[in-house]
Amino acid sequence: MREILKEAEAHIDDGYGRAQEHAKQPLPKRFYKDVSTDEAEGQHRVLLDGKPIKTPGKKTVGYPDAKLAQMVADEWAAVEEKIDPAKMPLTRICNTIVESGDEYLAPVRAELLKYTGTDLLFYRAEGPDSLVELQRKHWDAPLSVFEREYGTKFELAGGVIHVAQLQESLDKIEALVNRYGLYSAFAAMSITAITGSALLAIGLREGHFDAEQVWSAAYVDEDYQASQWGEDDQAMAAREYKRKDFDAAVRLFDILSLEV
């Protein structure tokens, strides 16, 4: 499955590492003066000096919502001298979606379900007690929401030994995911890859959790380690980069319907 989604997930797969590689390469200069938006054939577009932007694969980018097109336009307008993709998370995720196209919708939905079967929230530390309690604090509540709202039952495991989940519960998650259109599915996949939890991403998409709750839950282990041993500068820089992609995906959720 990873082979199928290799290009589709390029913007989230070790994003910080790729950003570091890009930093070693010369960035293109801003070549345009004017940034605007228009609508053509039911799609909203971003125009640079009157010409629609294209993906790296030369596909013309059209957006399903005028607000989304304007937010992407704002990223292009904010460019000063050099075009730095690391500072344009909405542009990157939307380019990925347009480049991939509708044929990727079913594989992305399937990947979300695959992540659900081995979700971060299922695998608990066996010690120390302070970490065990932190995981309970941040991870039990989301699981309770799914149990209450959808009747799911999930098995928890100590350590990293795989634990199989009930097919009935996975079927209920699949029913949720199968409602997602291309943008919603890719945004959920982006958040899943960043957080390690499809359930957190799906719960956010369904309106059960807010962004800060999801972000805190995703970094329980990392925050605990930092509290014990101090922060790692490279890890914090990677986390800051991922937060930009996370926020971009959340913004897609905020303005688009489930079916988009």
C-alpha positions in Angstrom: 0.0 0.0 0.0 2.8 2.4 0.8 4.1 1.9 -2.8 0.7 2.9 -4.1 0.6 6.0 -2.0 4.3 6.9 -2.3 3.7 10.1 -4.3 0.4 10.9 -2.6 1.9 11.0 0.8 5.1 12.7 -0.2 4.2 15.9 1.6 3.8 14.2 5.0 6.2 11.3 4.9 9.2 12.6 6.9 8.3 16.1 6.0 11.0 17.7 8.1 13.7 15.6 6.5 12.5 16.6 3.1 12.4 20.2 4.2 16.1 19.9 5.2 16.9 18.5 1.8 15.1 21.3 0.1 16.9 23.8 2.2 20.2 22.6 0.6 18.8 23.4 -2.9 18.3 26.9 -4.3 14.8 28.1 -4.1 13.1 29.6 -7.1 12.6 33.3 -7.1 9.2 34.9 -7.1 8.4 35.3 -10.8 5.0 36.9 -10.6 3.5 40.2 -9.5 -0.2 39.6 -9.1 -2.1 36.9 -7.3 -5.9 36.5 -7.8 -8.6 33.9 -7.9 -11.3 33.0 -10.4 -13.9 30.3 -11.2 -13.9 28.2 -14.3 -16.0 25.1 -15.1 -17.1 24.8 -11.5 -13.6 25.0 -10.1 -12.0 27.8 -8.2 -8.5 28.6 -9.3 -5.5 30.6 -8.1 -3.9 32.8 -10.8 -0.4 34.1 -10.9 -0.3 37.1 -13.3 -3.6 35.7 -14.7 -2.3 32.2 -15.3 -3.7 29.3 -13.1 -1.1 27.5 -11.0 -0.2 23.9 -11.8 1.0 20.9 -9.8 4.6 19.7 -10.3 3.1 17.2 -12.7 1.7 20.1 -14.7 -2.0 19.5 -13.8 -4.0 22.7 -13.5 -5.1 23.1 -9.9 -8.8 23.7 -9.3 -10.3 23.9 -5.8 -13.9 22.9 -4.8 -14.4 25.9 -2.6 -13.7 29.7 -3.0 -12.4 30.0 0.5 -9.9 27.3 0.0 -8.7 29.0 -3.2 -8.3 32.3 -1.4 -6.3 30.7 1.4 -3.9 29.1 -1.1 -3.7 32.5 -2.9 -2.8 34.1 0.4 0.2 31.7 0.7 1.4 32.7 -2.8 0.8 36.4 -2.1 2.9 36.1 1.1 6.0 35.0 -0.8 8.6 37.7 -0.7 11.7 36.9 -2.7 11.9 33.1 -2.8 9.2 30.4 -3.2 9.6 28.1 -0.2 7.2 25.1 -0.3 7.9 24.5 3.4 6.1 27.7 4.2 3.1 26.8 1.9 1.4 23.8 3.5 -2.0 24.3 2.0 -0.5 24.6 -1.5 1.5 21.4 -0.9 -1.4 19.3 0.3 -3.8 20.5 -2.3 -1.2 19.9 -5.0 -0.8 16.3 -3.7 -4.6 15.8 -3.9 -5.0 17.2 -7.4 -1.9 15.4 -8.7 -3.2 12.1 -7.2 -6.8 12.4 -8.5 -9.9 10.5 -7.8 -8.2 7.1 -8.5 -6.4 7.5 -5.1 -9.6 7.9 -3.1 -10.2 4.2 -2.5 -6.6 3.5 -1.6 -6.4 6.4 0.9 -9.6 5.2 2.5 -8.2 1.7 2.8 -5.0 3.1 4.3 -7.0 4.9 6.9 -8.7 1.7 7.9 -5.4 -0.1 8.0 -4.0 2.5 10.4 -7.1 2.0 12.6 -6.3 -1.6 13.1 -2.9 -0.7 14.7 -3.8 2.7 16.2 -1.5 4.6 18.5 -4.3 4.7 21.1 -4.3 0.9 21.6 -0.7 0.4 22.6 0.1 1.4 26.1 3.2 1.7 28.1 3.7 -0.7 31.0 5.6 1.8 33.0 6.6 4.1 34.6 3.3 4.9 36.3 3.4 8.6 35.4 3.5 7.8 31.7 0.8 5.2 32.0 -1.4 7.8 33.7 -0.7 10.4 31.0 -1.7 7.9 28.3 -4.9 7.1 30.1 -5.7 10.8 30.5 -5.2 11.6 26.8 -6.1 8.4 25.1 -9.0 6.8 27.0 -11.4 9.7 26.4 -11.2 9.5 22.5 -11.8 5.7 22.7 -14.8 6.4 24.9 -16.2 8.8 22.4 -16.1 6.2 19.7 -17.7 3.6 21.9 -20.5 6.0 22.8 -21.1 7.4 19.4 -20.5 4.4 17.2 -20.7 1.3 19.5 -17.1 0.3 18.8 -15.0 -1.9 21.2 -11.2 -1.8 20.9 -8.7 -4.0 22.6 -5.7 -2.4 24.3 -2.2 -3.9 24.6 0.8 -3.4 26.8 3.9 -2.6 24.9 4.1 -3.1 21.1 2.8 -6.7 20.6 0.1 -6.6 18.0 -3.5 -7.1 19.2 -6.3 -7.9 16.7 -9.4 -5.7 16.7 -13.0 -6.8 16.3 -14.0 -6.8 12.7 -17.4 -5.3 13.7 -15.6 -2.3 15.1 -13.4 -1.9 12.1 -16.5 -2.1 9.9 -18.1 0.8 11.8 -15.0 2.9 11.2 -15.0 1.9 7.5 -18.5 3.2 7.2 -17.4 6.6 8.5 -14.4 6.7 6.2 -16.3 5.7 3.1 -18.3 9.0 3.3 -15.1 11.0 2.9 -14.5 12.7 -0.4 -11.0 13.2 -1.9 -10.0 16.2 0.1 -11.4 14.9 3.4 -9.7 11.6 2.9 -6.3 13.1 2.1 -6.6 15.5 5.0 -7.4 12.7 7.4 -4.5 10.6 6.0 -2.2 13.6 6.5 -3.2 13.9 10.2 -3.0 10.2 10.7 0.5 10.0 9.4 1.5 12.9 11.6 -0.1 11.7 14.8 0.1 7.9 14.3 -3.7 7.7 15.0 -6.4 7.3 12.4 -9.0 7.5 15.2 -7.8 10.9 16.3 -7.9 12.1 12.7 -11.4 10.6 12.1 -12.7 12.0 15.4 -11.4 15.4 14.5 -13.1 15.1 11.0 -16.3 14.1 12.7 -16.3 17.0 15.1 -15.8 15.0 18.3 -12.3 16.4 19.1 -10.6 19.8 18.6 -7.2 20.3 17.1 -5.4 21.0 20.3 -6.8 17.8 22.0 -5.6 15.7 19.0 -2.2 17.4 19.0 -1.7 16.8 22.7 -2.8 13.2 22.5 -0.4 12.5 19.6 2.7 13.8 21.5 2.1 12.3 25.0 5.1 10.0 24.7 7.4 12.6 23.2 6.3 15.2 25.8 6.9 12.8 28.6 10.4 12.0 27.4 11.2 15.7 27.1 10.0 16.3 30.6 12.4 13.6 31.8 15.5 14.2 29.6 15.0 17.7 28.2 13.9 18.8 24.7 15.8 17.7 21.6 16.2 20.6 19.2 16.0 18.6 16.1 12.9 16.8 17.3 11.2 20.1 18.2 12.1 21.5 14.8 10.5 18.5 13.1 7.5 18.8 15.3 7.1 22.5 14.4 7.2 21.6 10.7 4.7 18.8 11.1 2.4 21.2 13.0 2.2 23.4 9.9 1.0 20.4 7.8 -1.4 19.4 10.6 -2.9 22.9 10.7 -3.3 22.9 7.0 -5.3 19.6 7.1 -7.4 21.0 9.9 -8.2 24.0 7.8 -9.4 21.7 5.1 -11.7 20.0 7.5 -13.0 23.4 8.7 -14.2 24.7 5.3 -15.1 21.5 3.4 -18.0 19.2 3.8 -17.4 15.4 4.4 -18.2 14.6 0.8 -15.5 16.8 -0.6 
